[in-house]
């Protein structure tokens, strides 16, 4: 990702922010409570991160059409662009690792990487 000239505009994103952005994209416009549940955090923690991401321009918050008391979160263009860039970086990273390792080693690496990355998004 550091080789990407657009990376500087995303310098305020850390691993936790990235995890939230990925989950918002996966859930497709979740309510804050849905996002908190998916991230396994309390609602105030999810709200605080959403505020940070709104301030950074990565997400937008809007009222639900079904229940006007509920606020939903969606990725902004900047958030979509960032996730697209990280996907590309992930692809390059894994392609390089796959070239270095034997097939069985890469399979084991993939399992370990999944375990590591799923436990990095602490609160």
Phi, psi and omega per residue, in radians:
X1 nan -0.557 -3.105
X2 -1.108 -0.446 3.109
X3 -1.276 -0.299 -3.117
X4 -1.348 2.170 -3.085
X5 -1.182 -0.338 3.122
X6 -1.474 -0.070 -3.033
X7 -1.069 -0.597 -3.088
X8 -0.999 -0.596 -3.124
X9 -1.216 -0.193 -3.130
X10 -1.965 0.362 -3.031
X11 -1.175 -0.238 -3.138
X12 -1.510 0.025 -3.121
X13 -1.614 2.270 3.034
X14 -1.985 -3.064 -3.065
X15 -1.108 -0.634 3.127
X16 -1.173 -0.781 3.099
X17 -1.056 -0.748 3.117
X18 -1.049 -0.764 3.136
X19 -1.066 -0.746 3.104
X20 -1.107 -0.786 3.132
X21 -1.053 -0.752 3.117
X22 -1.083 -0.724 -3.114
X23 -1.214 -0.684 3.085
X24 -1.072 -0.749 3.097
X25 -1.129 -0.714 -3.129
X26 -1.180 -0.715 -3.090
X27 -1.378 -0.308 3.133
X28 1.006 1.468 3.068
X29 1.142 0.965 -3.124
X30 -1.296 2.726 2.916
X31 -1.274 2.758 3.135
X32 -0.991 -0.714 -3.136
X33 -1.124 -0.668 3.098
X34 -1.139 -0.719 3.119
X35 -1.129 -0.766 3.116
X36 -1.037 -0.772 3.123
X37 -1.079 -0.800 -3.114
X38 -1.137 -0.588 -3.134
X39 -1.541 -0.095 -3.131
X40 1.031 0.815 3.077
X41 -2.286 2.943 3.074
X42 -1.346 2.684 -3.092
X43 -0.972 -0.727 3.103
X44 -1.054 -0.606 3.100
X45 -1.166 -0.759 3.117
X46 -1.129 -0.730 3.113
X47 -1.061 -0.735 3.132
X48 -1.102 -0.741 3.124
X49 -1.180 -0.702 3.116
X50 -1.059 -0.744 3.105
X51 -1.035 -0.747 3.119
X52 -1.088 -0.754 -3.131
X53 -1.216 -0.577 3.052
X54 -1.141 -0.808 3.128
X55 -1.018 -0.680 3.124
X56 -1.349 -0.163 3.129
X57 1.478 0.250 -3.082
X58 -1.515 -0.472 3.139
X59 -2.389 2.871 3.055
X60 -2.224 2.583 3.124
X61 -1.977 2.405 3.137
X62 -2.530 2.755 3.109
X63 -1.334 2.467 3.099
X64 -1.187 2.438 3.059
X65 -1.226 -0.567 -3.099
X66 -1.297 -0.688 -3.097
X67 -2.478 1.843 -3.040
X68 -1.126 -0.193 3.084
X69 -1.408 -0.309 -3.048
X70 -1.692 2.345 3.055
X71 -1.809 2.418 3.123
X72 -2.002 2.763 -3.096
X73 -2.092 2.359 3.050
X74 -2.357 2.694 3.096
X75 -1.217 2.413 3.013
X76 -1.495 3.095 3.074
X77 -1.031 -0.699 3.124
X78 -1.109 -0.719 3.105
X79 -1.116 -0.748 3.097
X80 -1.092 -0.775 3.126
X81 -1.080 -0.737 3.141
X82 -1.099 -0.805 3.135
X83 -1.105 -0.655 3.096
X84 -1.109 -0.713 -3.139
X85 -1.172 -0.712 -3.135
X86 -1.216 -0.592 3.086
X87 -1.070 -0.769 3.108
X88 -1.088 -0.758 3.127
X89 -1.109 -0.733 3.088
X90 -1.045 -0.779 3.138
X91 -1.042 -0.788 3.123
X92 -1.098 -0.788 -3.139
X93 -1.029 -0.897 -3.097
X94 -1.195 -0.575 3.063
X95 -1.097 -0.728 3.130
X96 -1.156 -0.754 3.124
X97 -1.115 -0.730 -3.137
X98 -1.094 -0.592 3.097
X99 -1.190 -0.538 -3.077
X100 -1.413 -0.708 -3.013
X101 -1.613 2.722 2.965
X102 -1.193 2.825 -3.109
X103 -0.985 -0.805 -3.127
X104 -1.174 -0.642 3.100
X105 -1.143 -0.708 3.137
X106 -1.135 -0.667 3.102
X107 -1.074 -0.786 3.111
X108 -1.147 -0.727 3.092
X109 -1.025 -0.757 -3.135
X110 -1.058 -0.740 3.105
X111 -1.111 -0.795 3.131
X112 -1.114 -0.725 -3.138
X113 -1.092 -0.703 3.112
X114 -1.093 -0.746 3.133
X115 -1.141 -0.770 3.141
X116 -1.113 -0.889 -3.053
X117 -1.174 -0.538 3.130
X118 -1.271 -0.318 -3.138
X119 -1.829 0.008 3.142
X120 -1.450 -0.351 -3.028
X121 -1.553 0.995 3.095
X122 -1.248 2.955 -3.068
X123 -1.473 nan nan
